[in-house]
Amino acid sequence: MGSVAVPLAGLEESYDYIIVGGGTAGCVLANRLTEDKDVRVLLLEAGDDRTTDPLVLTPGLVAGVYGKDEYDWNFQSVPQSTLNNRIINQARGKMLGGSSALNFMMLVYPSKASIDAWAAVGNPSWNFEALKPYLKKFATVDVPSASTKDICAITYNNDTVAYGDGPVQVSFGEGYGVTNKGWFDTFESLDLLSKRDARDGQALGAFQNASSIDPATKTRSFSAVTYLTPEVRARENLKILTNTHVNKVLFDTTGPEPVATGVEINVNGIVSQVSANLEVILSAGALQSPQILELSGVGSKEILAHHNIPVVVENPAVGEGMQDHPIVCQSFEVKEGTPSGDVLRDPAVLKALLDMYTADRSGPLGQLTISVAYTPLVNKTGVISDEGVKELFAGRDFSNPARAAIRDIVTNPNEPTFQYILFPTQVHIADKPGNMATHLIPVEPENFLTVMTILNSPFSRGSVHIQSSDPKAAPVWDPKYNHDDLDMELLARGVQFVEHLVAPESALGKLLNQTGRRLPQLKGDDLETAKEIVRQRQISVFHVSGSCSMRPREQGGVVNERLQVYGAKGLRVVDASIFPIEPAGNIQSVVYSVAERAADLIKEDRIKEYRKAVKV
C-alpha cells in the first residue's frame, strides 16, 4: 500500500516536533518540550499503553512480560562465536515507557570517569559535571530506613528528606535480609565496602542500589507513568499515538542539505505521513533508531544499495559501534533455610504472595532485593597489583581515542572495572533462549542464589543493521561479545574473583551449600576454566548502546554534541544509541539524564533559530 499525504483522523497535518519512540527517553522529551504551550508535539509509539497493567506495575512479576509480543520486542542476536555459538536474547520494551517498563528497576549511577570519557573522545561539553544536574533532575529518591541502612551498610547516605524532586520515584525498600548482609559482610572482609555515595560518581566497593519503585504504592515507577501523568496528557499541545509503527523519516532533498520534514507511519495497515515543522527526534532505542535511519536512507551506501534504498546521507557509522555490558551468571545452591526466590516455583507460594500484595502492597512482590558492588580490576588473588595490570595491557594498541579512554578507566585502581550483582534466584542459560524468561524460570529443583559479573567498560564493538527494506523486519544484531580478546581476559579474571565471594569462610559462602550444585558445575580457580564459564554463562545485561554514537563525524560519529544527525537538518537522536562509551552500571539513570539534557538543548536551539529568524 502506498503512502498518502494526508494525516490519519485525529492527527493534525503537522507538528513542531515528532518524537519517534515513546520509551524511556521519548516520554521525557514529550513532557519537557510541551512545557511550552506554543510547541506542538506528536509522540509515536509502536506498542500499546500499558500503564495500568498489573504485570508491568508489579515489581515481582517482571518475568511475566518477557517474550510476550504485546510487551517485548524480544530481539535475538546472531550466534556468538566466543560464546560457544550461543544466541543471546535482548528484551526491549514494546509499550509506552519502553524498556523502563520491563527492566529490573535497578537505579545505579554511573562512575564519573565513564562519563568524563565522553568528553575525551571528542565531546567537550559532555562530562560528569555537565550531566550531574540531570542525574538529580529526573528522580525523587526516598530516604532509606534505619533497618535498610544497617543491613546494607549504608553509612554514606545521611539524607533526612528525599533527594531531588523529579518525576521518577526511587526507593530502597524493606525486604533485605541475611543474604544481603552476607554480601556486604563479605565485601567488607575484602576491604571493598563502599564509603562513598554512588551519586557522586566515585563509589567503589559494595553498596546498596536503589530501585525505580514508588515507595507509596510499591509499583514500578517508569517513564510513561511518571512523565506522562494525567495532567501532562491533558495538554492540548501534546498528541500521543500508540500502536503506530514508523516506517521511515521523510526528507526534502532539494536544497544543499537534506531536511527532515516528517515521518511515514503505519497504523493498522494504513500508511500515512505526518509533517514536522521543526524536528524529527528518534528515541527508538539502540537497536531501532539506527534501523529507522537506514530505512530512511541514512547510513552505509553499501547496505542501503543492497536493500534498494536511495542514499540521503552517507554515513557508514550508522549501526556500528554497538556496545553492551557482558554479564556472566554463576548460580550457587543455598543451604536449607537460606532465602531464595526459587520458592516462587511453587504455585501456592506465589498465590500467597500475590494475595499479600493485592491486599495491602506488602511482601516481596513490591520490592527488589538485589545488591551490587563496584570493584577495580580483580582476579583470584583479589585486587590486581599495578605490575599485574601493566603486564595484562602491555603490547596492545590504544591509539584509538575510545580504546585509550577505556584503558584509562580499567587500569585505574580507583575506578570500577567490574560490577557484581547478588541476584536472589537461579539463572538458566540456554543455547537458543526463546526470551528473557527462559533465564529466570527455575528449572532446577534445588534453590540457588546467583552472583553476576559485569564488565563495565568493554572494548568490543558490535553492530545492528537492517536485514531488508521491510520496516517491520527485525534488524540484525551482532554484539560481537569478546571479539576484542581483552574483554575475555578481563571477564575471566572477574569470574575468578567470585571464588572469594562464595568461599566457605566468607559470610556469603556460609549461606551456601558448599557441597551442593553450581551452575555451571565449574570452579573458576584457573584462568582457562574461568574463560569456559564465560563461554557457557555470559548473556546480555540489556544495556545496548552506542549504535548512533556522539563523536566527531571523522571519528565514526553519527550525531554531534547537540545530538543532531550529521549531514541532515531537523533530525536528532536521543536515546542510549548516542552513548560514545558505555557508562558504568545500569544505564537507565543515564538515559533519563541524557533525555533531560537533550530537552534543554532542543529548547535552546529553538530560541536561537527564532532569534535568528527575527534578527534579534
N, C-alpha and C positions, 0 to 999 in steps of 0.2 A: 504494500500500500504506500503511495507517495505521501510526501509531507504537504500539509496545507498551510497557507499563510495566516489564516485567522486563528485566534486562540480558542480553546475549549470554553464551553459555557461556564460562567463563574469566574473566568480569568479576564483581567484587563489585557489590552493589546500589548502593553509594555509596562515594565517596572524599572526602577532605577538600578537595583541590584537583584540579580538572580543567583541564589545560593544553591549549588548542586550537592545534595547530601545533607540530610537532617540528622547527622550524627553528633559526636561529642563537640567538634568544632563548629559545625553548621548551626546548631541551636544557640551557641554563644553569639555568633555573628548576627543571627536573626534578631535576638534580643537587643544587642548593643546598637546595631545600625538603625533600628526603628525607635530608639530613644528620641531621635529627631523626627518630629511629626511630618516634616516636609519630605522625608525619604521613604519611598515605597519599595518594599522588599517582597520577593517571592522565594519561599523556601520549598525545595523539591526533595522528596524522599521516596525511594523505591519501595520501601516496606510500609507497614501499617503503623498506626498509632496504638501502642500497647502500654500506655502509661497507667492504666488501671488493671493490668493483667497480673494476677497473683503470682504466676510463675516468674515474672520479671521482678516484681516488687519484693518478694520474699527472699532474703539473702540466702537461706539454707536450701532453697530449691533451684539454685543456679544451674545445676546439671540438667534440669528438666527442659531447658530451652535449646541445648546443643543438638545440632543435626536436624532440627525441625525447620522446614522450609519457610515457615511464617516468621521465624525469629533469626535465622542464622544463614549467612551466605555459604558457610561450610566449604571453604576452598581446600584444595589438595595440592601439594607440591608435586613436582616430577620426582622420580626416585633419586635418593641422595646417595651418591657413591661412597661417601665417607661414613655413612650410617648403615652399612650392610644393605644398601639399595632400598631402604625403607621409604615409604611415602609419609610425609608429615602433614598433619591436619592443621588448618588455620580457621578458627572460628571468628566470624566477623558479624557484627550486629546488623541485621536486616530489618530495621524498625526505627521509628523516630527515637533519637537518642543514640543510635548506632551501637558501637561496642561498649559505651558506658552503660548500656542496658543489659549486657551479658558478661562483662568481665568479673573478676573475683573481688572487685571493690577495694583492692589494696591501694591505699593512699600513701605513696612513698615519694619523698622529694629527691630531686637529682643532686649529684655532687656538684660543687662549684666548678671544679676543674672540667667536668664533662660538658658544661655549658660554655665555659670560657673557651673551650676548644673550638666552638663555632666561630668565634672571632679570629682564632688562629688560622683558620682555613679560608679567610677572605671576607668575613662578615663583621667588620669592626664595631658595628652598632648592636651586635647581639653577643652579650656576655651575661654572666650571672647577675651582676648588679642591674643590668637593664631589664632582666626578666623577673627579678626578685619582687617588685611591687605587684606583679600579676600573679605570682605564686601565692600571694596573700589575698589578692582581689577576688579570686574565683570561688573561695570557700569560707565557711564558718566552721572552725574546729572546736569541738566541745572539750571541756576540761576533763582529763582522766580522773577517775575516782581514786580515793586513797588506797583501796584494795588492789586496783589495777596497777597503780604506781608501785606498790610493794611487790606484787608477784612478778611484774615485768621490769623491775629495776629501773623505773623511770625517775632518775634523780636530777635530770637536767631540765625538766619541764616544770616551771613554777607558776604557770598560768593559774589565775584565780577566776578569770572570766574568759569567755570564748575568744579565740584568736581569729581576727578577721570578721568580716560581715558579708561575705559573698554568698551567692545562691546555693552552691553545693554544700550540703550538711555532712559534716565529718565527725566521727566519734571513735572512741576506743572500746566501748562495750564493757561487759562484766563477766564474760564467760571463761576467762583464763584460769588455768588450773595447774596441776602438778607437771604436766608435760612442758608448759611454757616456762615454769620455774626451773625445771631441769635444763631447759635450753639456755636460759640466762646464767644459771649457776655454772654450766659447763664453759660458756664463753668467758665468764669471769675467772675461772681457774686457769684459762689460757691467756689471761691479761688482754682479753679482747671484748670487754664490755664497754659500750659507748658511753662517753662522758659529755658528748656534745649533742645538742638538739639537731636533728636531721634537717630542720628548716633553714639552718644557717649554711647548709651546703658542705659541711665539713665533718659529718658524722663518720665514725669508724668503730667497728665492733658491733655487738648485738644490741638491737633496740626494738622497741615495740612500734610497729607501724599502726597508723590509724586506718579507718575504713570509711568509704563513702556510704555510710548508713546513717539515716536520720535518727538521732538519739530519742526523739519524741515519739516517733511512730514505729521504729525498728524496721524500716523499709529501705530498700535501695534508693539512694539519692543520686539521680543521674540527670544528664543534661536536658532531656525532654520534659522532665518533671520540674526541675529547678530553674531553668532559663525560660521555658515556655509555660509559665504559670497562667492561670485563667486570665489574669489582668493583662499579661503580655499578648496572649492570643486574641484578646478583645480589641487590640489596637487596630484601627481602621487602615493603617498603612502597612500591615503585615498580612500576607496570604500564605497559608501553609497547605501544600498539596501532597498528600501521601499516595502510595501505590502508583507512583509516577516514575517511569524509567526514562532517564535522559540518554538519548541516542548519541548526540554529539553537540559540540559548540558550533554556532554559526558565525561566519566571518564576512566582513566586507573587505575584499582584496583589491579594490580599485585604486587605492592610494599607495603611497610609498611603503607603508607598513600595514599588515593585516590588523583589522579592528574587530574584536569580538562584539557581535551585535545581538546575540541571544542564544537560545538553545532549541534543539528539536527534541520533543518528548513523545513518549508512547504511554497512553493511558487506556488500558483495556483494549488494546489493538488499534486505537485511534491515534494516528500520528499527527502532531501539530507543532506549531512554532510559537515561541514567546520571545519578545524583544526585550533587551536590556539597554536602558538609556546610558548607563554609566559603566557597569562592570558585570561580568560573569565571574563568580567565585567558585572554584572547585574545592569541595570539602568531602570528597567521596572516599577518602582513606588511601593508604599507601599502596593498595592493590588496584583500586578502581579509578583514582584520579589520573594516573598515567595511562590507564586503559582509555579513559574518555579523551585525553589529549591525543592519543594515537588515532582513535576513531574519528577525531576532528581534523586530522591532517597535521598534527604537531608531533614530530618525532624523527626517527631514523628514516631516511629516504628509502633504504633497502627494505625495511619492514613495511613501510607504507606501500611501496610499489608491489610487494609480494601480495598484498591484500587489495590492490587496485584502489587505494585511497589517495586522492590528489594531495600533494605536499603543500601545506600552507606555511609552516615554519619548520625548517630542517634543524633538528637538534637530536643527535644520536644519544644524548644523555638521558632522555625521557625513558623511564622504566629501568634505568641502570642504577647502580649504587645501592641496591636494596640491602637493608640491614635488619637483623633480628637478634635478640638475645637468645643464645642457645641455653637450654636448661636440661640438666641431667637429673633424673629422678631415681633415687635408690630407696626402696621400701624395706622396713625392718619390723619383724614380728615383735609385738609387745608382750610383756608379762601379763599374766592373769591379774586383772584389776586395774591395769593402766588404761586410761580412757582412749578410745579410738572411734573415729567417725564411721568405721566399717560396720558398727552395730546397726546402722540405718538400712542394712540389707534385710533386716527383719521387718516385715510389714507392720507388725504390731507396735514395734518401737517407733517407726515413722509415723504411724497414726497417732500415737500418744503425744508425740512432739508437735504434730500438726494441730492437735486439739489444744495443746497449751498455747501455741502461737495464736491460734484463732480466737481463743478466749480472752487473752489479755496481753498478747505480744511477748509473753515470757518464753524462756527456754532457748536452746541453741539455734533454732531456725532464724532467729532475729539477730544473730551475732556472727562475727568472724573471729576465729581464734588462731589464725596464722601469726607466727612471729618470724622475724628476719634478723639478718646480720650482714654488715659490710665488712669485708676483710681485705687487706693488701694481698699481694701475691704470696700464696702459701703452698705447701706440699706436705708430704708425710711427716716431716720434721717440725712443722709449724711455719712461722713466717720465714720466707726465704731470705738468706743473707744478701747483702749488697753484691758480694762476689758471685753468688749463685745467680742473681738476676743478670749481671753483666755477661756471664757465661751463656745464659739462655738466649740473650739477644745479640750476641757477638756475630759478626759476619753477615748480618741481614741488611737489606736495602730499606732505608727510611727516607729516601729523597722526596717521596710524595708527601705533601704537607699534612694530609689526613693521617697517614700512617705514622708520621712523626709525632703528631698531636696525641694519637692513641698510645704510642710507645711511652711518651712522657707521663701519661696517666698511669699506665700499667706498671712502670718501673719505679714509681714514687711510693715509698713505704707508707705515706700518709693518705694515699688515695685508695678507693675501693675497687680492686680488680674484680673481686667476686661479690655476689650477693647470695647468701644462703637463706633458705626458707624451711621452716618447720611446718609441714602440712599434715593435717590430722587423720589422713586415710591412706590406704594403699593406692598405688598408681599402676595401672596395667598398660603395657606398651605392645601394640600390635604392629605387624609389618605394614598392614594397609588399614589403618583405623577408619571406620565409617564416619566418625565425627568425634568431637572432643569428649562426649560422654563415654566413649569407648575406654578412655583412660581412667575414668572416675568411678565406674560401676565396680563394686568389689566382687571380683570373680573368684578370688582365693578364699578358702573357708576360714583361715586364720585372720586375726586382727593385726593391723600394721599402723605405723607412722611412716612418713616419708621425709627424707632430707633431700632438698633440691639444691643443686649447684648451678649458678648462673654466671656466665661470663659477661660482665658489664660493658666491656669495650671490645667487641670482636673486630678482627682485622679483615675477615672475609666479606666479600660483597657479591650479592646475587642480582637477580633481575626479575622483572614482570613485564610481559608483553602480550598484545592481543594475539589470539590464535586464528581469528577470522574477522571479517568486517561486520559480523552479526553482533550488535550491541549487547545482546543477552547471553552470548557465549562467554563462559568464564575465561579470564586471562590465564596465560601460562606462567606459573610462579615457580621459579627455581632459586631458592635461597642460597644454594651453594655453601651449605654449612661446612666449616672446617676446610674449605678449599685452600685457604691460606693455612699451611700446616702449623703455624704458630698458635692458631686457635686450639687445635687438638692438643698441642703441648701444654698450653695453659689450662684447658679444661681437665686434662688428665691429672695435673697437679692439684687442681681444686678438688677433684674426686678423691685423691689420696688423703687430703686433709679431713674428709668426712670420717675416716677411721679414728681420728682424735675425738670427734663429737660423739661417736657411738661406742667408744671403748668401755670395757666392763667397769673401770674405775670412775668413769665420768658420771655426773649427775643424770644426764640423759641416758647414758648406757645402762644405768641401774634400773631404768623403767622398761628396758627391752629384754626379750628372751634371748640371752646370749647364745643359746644352743638351738634357737629357732631358725626360721627361714629368713632369707633375704631375697629381694627381687632387684637385680638378678642374684643368683647364688654364687656371687663372686666377691672377693675381698680386694680392695684396691691398694694392696701393700706395695706392689711393684708397678712401675710405670706402664709396662705393656698390658697388664691386667686392667689398670685404670683406663687405658685407651679403649680396651674392649668393652668396658662398662659404658663409656661414652657412645661407642658404636651401637650398643644394644638399647640404651636407655635415654638418649638425648631426643628431645622433641622441641617444639617451639613454645616460648613463653608468651606468644601472641603480642609481641611488641614490634611488628613490622614497620619499617620506616625508611626514609632516605631515597625513595624512588623518583622524587622530583626535587632534587637537592638544591638548597640555598647556598650558592657559592658563585664566584665569578664564572661567567659562561665558558671562558677558555680553560677552566679547570674542571669542567663537567657539570656546571650549574644549569638548572632548569628555570629557577626563579632568582630574582635579585633580593637585596636586603629588605625590600618593601613587599616581597612575596609576589611580585609581578612577573609573569612569564616572559622570558626573553624573546624578542622578535615579534611580539604582538602587543597591541594596546587593549586596555579594558578587560584583561584576563589575569586572575590571580589564582594561587593555590594556597589553601590554609588548612593544613592537617599534618599528621605525622610524616607524610611523604617529603616535607621540606627539610626535615632534620638533616644537617650535613654530617653529623656524627651522633650516633645513638647515645642518649643520656643514660647515666647510671640509674638503676632502679626501675620500678613500674612506671610507665610513661604517661598515665592518664593526667597526672598533675601538670606535666609539661605541655600536653595537648591543650588542656584548658587554658594554660597561661599564654601559650602562643596565640591562641584564638582571641584571648582578651587583648593582647597587644596588637594583633592584626586589626581588630576593630578600631583601635585608636589610629593606626596608620591609615586605614581607609578613610576615616573621618578627616584626618589631616589633609590627605590628598584631595579630597572633595573640596575642602575650603580653599586649598591652593589653586585648584582648577577654576573655582568660582571667581576668586580674586583676579586670576589671570584673564578670565573672560570679560570681567567688567573693568579691568585695568586699575584695580585699587592700589 
